[in-house]
Amino acid sequence: MIDTTKRYELQRSDVERVWANHLTASAGERWYQRYIGRDVIRRFLASVSALDSSGVQRLMIDQPTILNWMIRDVAGKALSYAGERLAVLDRFLKVLAGAGLVGADLLAEYRVGHGRRSWRCLARALQAEKPETALTALRQVSPPPGPLTAHIRSYID
């Protein structure tokens, strides 16, 4: 489970450098979301940026901020396009985690915690009138044990 209270304060220049290095390293890969990626990352960074007292741009990234940004970003967009945008944000945050700038994959819970749902499915939930309720409804509940459970359990033990 991801610590939803953790807030990461990063220098924007560090984040942009890490992302630029990732894009350079993956230039030979087929990453079809390059155009979308520039727009998504630019908008995300703008939404989480603030100037500190010394005039340096800092990024404030935490779970509530990410969730609110995703809700705003997918609003009114086609599900496939919104899903692609979420995938770009996911890739970006994984790169930050891989570089050690953030402590965890900040979108992992939206994929794993909601049954490895597709980004398109998550976009649909984020576009709902009550996104938090729709996301909660996506959480998979373990199915009740079937009639063979007792027999299998004794076999395994």
CYANA upper distance limits for C-alpha pairs under 8 A (distance plus 0.5 A):
  1 MET  CA    109 GLU  CA      7.60
  2 ILE  CA    104 ALA  CA      7.86
  2 ILE  CA    106 LEU  CA      7.72
  2 ILE  CA    109 GLU  CA      7.44
  4 THR  CA     62 ASP  CA      7.56
  4 THR  CA     63 GLN  CA      5.89
  4 THR  CA     64 PRO  CA      8.02
  5 THR  CA     62 ASP  CA      7.65
  5 THR  CA     63 GLN  CA      7.74
  6 LYS  CA     62 ASP  CA      6.62
  6 LYS  CA     63 GLN  CA      8.19
  7 ARG  CA     60 MET  CA      7.10
  7 ARG  CA     61 ILE  CA      6.15
  7 ARG  CA     62 ASP  CA      5.08
  7 ARG  CA     63 GLN  CA      8.29
  8 TYR  CA     59 LEU  CA      8.08
  8 TYR  CA     60 MET  CA      6.22
  8 TYR  CA     61 ILE  CA      5.57
  8 TYR  CA     62 ASP  CA      6.77
  8 TYR  CA    102 VAL  CA      7.03
  9 GLU  CA     58 ARG  CA      6.95
  9 GLU  CA     59 LEU  CA      5.98
  9 GLU  CA     60 MET  CA      5.31
  9 GLU  CA     61 ILE  CA      7.06
 10 LEU  CA     14 ASP  CA      7.80
 10 LEU  CA     15 VAL  CA      7.71
 10 LEU  CA     58 ARG  CA      5.97
 10 LEU  CA     59 LEU  CA      5.54
 10 LEU  CA     60 MET  CA      7.27
 10 LEU  CA    101 LEU  CA      7.90
 11 GLN  CA     15 VAL  CA      7.10
 11 GLN  CA     56 VAL  CA      7.81
 11 GLN  CA     57 GLN  CA      6.63
 11 GLN  CA     58 ARG  CA      5.07
 11 GLN  CA     59 LEU  CA      6.60
 12 ARG  CA     16 GLU  CA      6.60
 12 ARG  CA     45 LEU  CA      8.36
 12 ARG  CA     49 SER  CA      7.94
 12 ARG  CA     57 GLN  CA      6.10
 12 ARG  CA     58 ARG  CA      5.85
 12 ARG  CA     59 LEU  CA      6.34
 13 SER  CA     17 ARG  CA      6.57
 13 SER  CA     57 GLN  CA      8.17
 14 ASP  CA     18 VAL  CA      6.77
 15 VAL  CA     19 TRP  CA      6.68
 15 VAL  CA     96 LEU  CA      7.72
 15 VAL  CA    101 LEU  CA      8.31
 16 GLU  CA     20 ALA  CA      6.48
 17 ARG  CA     21 ASN  CA      6.62
 18 VAL  CA     22 HIS  CA      6.74
 18 VAL  CA     95 VAL  CA      8.15
 18 VAL  CA     96 LEU  CA      7.73
 18 VAL  CA     99 ALA  CA      7.71
 19 TRP  CA     23 LEU  CA      6.73
 19 TRP  CA     92 PHE  CA      7.69
 19 TRP  CA     95 VAL  CA      7.58
 19 TRP  CA     96 LEU  CA      8.19
 20 ALA  CA     24 THR  CA      6.68
 21 ASN  CA     25 ALA  CA      6.59
 22 HIS  CA     26 SER  CA      6.57
 22 HIS  CA     95 VAL  CA      7.81
 23 LEU  CA     27 ALA  CA      6.43
 26 SER  CA     31 TRP  CA      8.29
 27 ALA  CA     31 TRP  CA      8.50
 33 GLN  CA     37 GLY  CA      6.00
 33 GLN  CA     84 GLU  CA      7.83
 33 GLN  CA     88 VAL  CA      7.51
 34 ARG  CA     38 ARG  CA      6.82
 35 TYR  CA     39 ASP  CA      7.37
 36 ILE  CA     40 VAL  CA      6.62
 36 ILE  CA     84 GLU  CA      8.37
 36 ILE  CA     85 ARG  CA      7.25
 36 ILE  CA     88 VAL  CA      8.19
 37 GLY  CA     41 ILE  CA      6.44
 37 GLY  CA     85 ARG  CA      7.71
 37 GLY  CA     88 VAL  CA      6.16
 37 GLY  CA     89 LEU  CA      8.40
 38 ARG  CA     42 ARG  CA      6.47
 39 ASP  CA     43 ARG  CA      6.59
 40 VAL  CA     44 PHE  CA      6.51
 40 VAL  CA     85 ARG  CA      6.85
 40 VAL  CA     88 VAL  CA      7.54
 40 VAL  CA     89 LEU  CA      7.46
 41 ILE  CA     45 LEU  CA      6.46
 41 ILE  CA     88 VAL  CA      8.31
 41 ILE  CA     89 LEU  CA      7.44
 41 ILE  CA     92 PHE  CA      8.05
 42 ARG  CA     46 ALA  CA      6.67
 43 ARG  CA     47 SER  CA      6.71
 44 PHE  CA     48 VAL  CA      6.97
 44 PHE  CA     69 TRP  CA      7.77
 45 LEU  CA     49 SER  CA      6.42
 45 LEU  CA     59 LEU  CA      7.71
 47 SER  CA     69 TRP  CA      8.12
 48 VAL  CA     59 LEU  CA      5.79
 48 VAL  CA     60 MET  CA      5.95
 48 VAL  CA     61 ILE  CA      6.98
 48 VAL  CA     65 THR  CA      8.12
 49 SER  CA     57 GLN  CA      6.74
 49 SER  CA     58 ARG  CA      6.05
 49 SER  CA     59 LEU  CA      5.06
 49 SER  CA     60 MET  CA      7.08
 50 ALA  CA     57 GLN  CA      6.04
 50 ALA  CA     58 ARG  CA      5.87
 50 ALA  CA     59 LEU  CA      6.90
 50 ALA  CA     60 MET  CA      8.22
 51 LEU  CA     55 GLY  CA      5.85
 51 LEU  CA     56 VAL  CA      5.96
 51 LEU  CA     57 GLN  CA      4.98
 51 LEU  CA     58 ARG  CA      6.45
 52 ASP  CA     56 VAL  CA      6.04
 52 ASP  CA     57 GLN  CA      6.84
 52 ASP  CA     58 ARG  CA      7.00
 61 ILE  CA     65 THR  CA      6.85
 61 ILE  CA     66 ILE  CA      7.50
 62 ASP  CA     66 ILE  CA      6.73
 63 GLN  CA     67 LEU  CA      6.59
 63 GLN  CA    106 LEU  CA      7.59
 64 PRO  CA     68 ASN  CA      6.57
 65 THR  CA     69 TRP  CA      6.57
 66 ILE  CA     70 MET  CA      6.61
 67 LEU  CA     71 ILE  CA      6.72
 68 ASN  CA     72 ARG  CA      6.77
 69 TRP  CA     73 ASP  CA      6.41
 70 MET  CA     74 VAL  CA      6.61
 70 MET  CA     86 LEU  CA      7.79
 70 MET  CA    126 LEU  CA      7.73
 71 ILE  CA     75 ALA  CA      6.79
 71 ILE  CA    126 LEU  CA      5.76
 71 ILE  CA    127 GLN  CA      7.09
 71 ILE  CA    131 PRO  CA      7.88
 73 ASP  CA     82 ALA  CA      8.15
 74 VAL  CA     79 LEU  CA      8.47
 74 VAL  CA     82 ALA  CA      5.58
 74 VAL  CA     85 ARG  CA      8.43
 74 VAL  CA    123 ALA  CA      6.91
 74 VAL  CA    126 LEU  CA      7.53
 74 VAL  CA    127 GLN  CA      6.98
 75 ALA  CA    126 LEU  CA      8.30
 75 ALA  CA    127 GLN  CA      6.13
 76 GLY  CA    127 GLN  CA      8.09
 77 LYS  CA     81 TYR  CA      7.06
 77 LYS  CA     82 ALA  CA      6.26
 78 ALA  CA     82 ALA  CA      6.50
 79 LEU  CA     83 GLY  CA      6.40
 79 LEU  CA    120 ARG  CA      6.02
 79 LEU  CA    121 CYS  CA      8.44
 79 LEU  CA    123 ALA  CA      6.63
 79 LEU  CA    124 ARG  CA      6.96
 80 SER  CA     84 GLU  CA      6.77
 80 SER  CA    120 ARG  CA      6.29
 81 TYR  CA     85 ARG  CA      6.84
 82 ALA  CA     86 LEU  CA      6.80
 82 ALA  CA    119 TRP  CA      8.45
 82 ALA  CA    120 ARG  CA      7.40
 82 ALA  CA    123 ALA  CA      6.50
 83 GLY  CA     87 ALA  CA      6.70
 83 GLY  CA    118 SER  CA      8.30
 83 GLY  CA    119 TRP  CA      5.04
 83 GLY  CA    120 ARG  CA      4.84
 83 GLY  CA    121 CYS  CA      8.27
 83 GLY  CA    122 LEU  CA      7.98
 83 GLY  CA    123 ALA  CA      6.21
 84 GLU  CA     88 VAL  CA      6.83
 84 GLU  CA    119 TRP  CA      7.70
 84 GLU  CA    120 ARG  CA      8.25
 85 ARG  CA     89 LEU  CA      6.90
 86 LEU  CA     90 ASP  CA      6.61
 86 LEU  CA    119 TRP  CA      6.80
 86 LEU  CA    123 ALA  CA      8.13
 87 ALA  CA     91 ARG  CA      6.68
 87 ALA  CA    119 TRP  CA      7.02
 88 VAL  CA     92 PHE  CA      6.66
 89 LEU  CA     93 LEU  CA      6.66
 90 ASP  CA     94 LYS  CA      6.65
 90 ASP  CA    106 LEU  CA      8.40
 90 ASP  CA    107 LEU  CA      6.53
 91 ARG  CA     95 VAL  CA      6.74
 92 PHE  CA     96 LEU  CA      6.94
 93 LEU  CA     97 ALA  CA      6.69
 93 LEU  CA    105 ASP  CA      6.91
 93 LEU  CA    106 LEU  CA      7.00
 93 LEU  CA    107 LEU  CA      7.97
 94 LYS  CA     98 GLY  CA      6.51
 94 LYS  CA    104 ALA  CA      8.43
 94 LYS  CA    105 ASP  CA      5.94
 94 LYS  CA    106 LEU  CA      8.11
 95 VAL  CA     99 ALA  CA      6.68
 96 LEU  CA    100 GLY  CA      6.81
 96 LEU  CA    101 LEU  CA      5.78
 96 LEU  CA    102 VAL  CA      6.39
 97 ALA  CA    101 LEU  CA      6.26
 97 ALA  CA    102 VAL  CA      5.29
 97 ALA  CA    103 GLY  CA      6.35
 97 ALA  CA    104 ALA  CA      6.02
 97 ALA  CA    105 ASP  CA      6.36
107 LEU  CA    111 ARG  CA      7.41
108 ALA  CA    112 VAL  CA      6.37
108 ALA  CA    113 GLY  CA      7.98
109 GLU  CA    113 GLY  CA      5.10
109 GLU  CA    114 HIS  CA      7.58
110 TYR  CA    114 HIS  CA      6.21
110 TYR  CA    116 ARG  CA      8.39
110 TYR  CA    117 ARG  CA      8.44
110 TYR  CA    122 LEU  CA      8.16
111 ARG  CA    115 GLY  CA      6.93
111 ARG  CA    116 ARG  CA      5.01
111 ARG  CA    117 ARG  CA      6.05
111 ARG  CA    118 SER  CA      7.82
111 ARG  CA    119 TRP  CA      8.37
112 VAL  CA    116 ARG  CA      5.22
112 VAL  CA    117 ARG  CA      8.01
113 GLY  CA    139 ARG  CA      6.64
113 GLY  CA    140 GLN  CA      8.04
114 HIS  CA    135 LEU  CA      7.96
114 HIS  CA    136 THR  CA      8.48
114 HIS  CA    138 LEU  CA      5.80
114 HIS  CA    139 ARG  CA      4.79
114 HIS  CA    140 GLN  CA      6.50
115 GLY  CA    138 LEU  CA      7.82
115 GLY  CA    139 ARG  CA      6.81
115 GLY  CA    140 GLN  CA      6.06
117 ARG  CA    121 CYS  CA      6.63
117 ARG  CA    122 LEU  CA      7.18
118 SER  CA    122 LEU  CA      6.89
119 TRP  CA    123 ALA  CA      6.46
120 ARG  CA    124 ARG  CA      6.83
121 CYS  CA    125 ALA  CA      7.03
122 LEU  CA    126 LEU  CA      6.63
122 LEU  CA    135 LEU  CA      7.93
123 ALA  CA    127 GLN  CA      6.63
124 ARG  CA    128 ALA  CA      6.98
125 ALA  CA    131 PRO  CA      6.16
125 ALA  CA    134 ALA  CA      5.55
125 ALA  CA    135 LEU  CA      6.25
126 LEU  CA    130 LYS  CA      8.47
126 LEU  CA    131 PRO  CA      5.22
126 LEU  CA    132 GLU  CA      8.14
126 LEU  CA    134 ALA  CA      7.76
126 LEU  CA    135 LEU  CA      7.73
127 GLN  CA    131 PRO  CA      6.91
128 ALA  CA    134 ALA  CA      7.09
130 LYS  CA    134 ALA  CA      6.83
131 PRO  CA    135 LEU  CA      6.54
132 GLU  CA    136 THR  CA      6.69
133 THR  CA    137 ALA  CA      6.73
134 ALA  CA    138 LEU  CA      7.01
135 LEU  CA    139 ARG  CA      7.42
145 PRO  CA    149 THR  CA      6.50
148 LEU  CA    152 ILE  CA      6.59
149 THR  CA    153 ARG  CA      6.39
150 ALA  CA    154 SER  CA      6.87
151 HIS  CA    155 TYR  CA      6.81
152 ILE  CA    156 ILE  CA      6.60
153 ARG  CA    157 ASP  CA      6.61
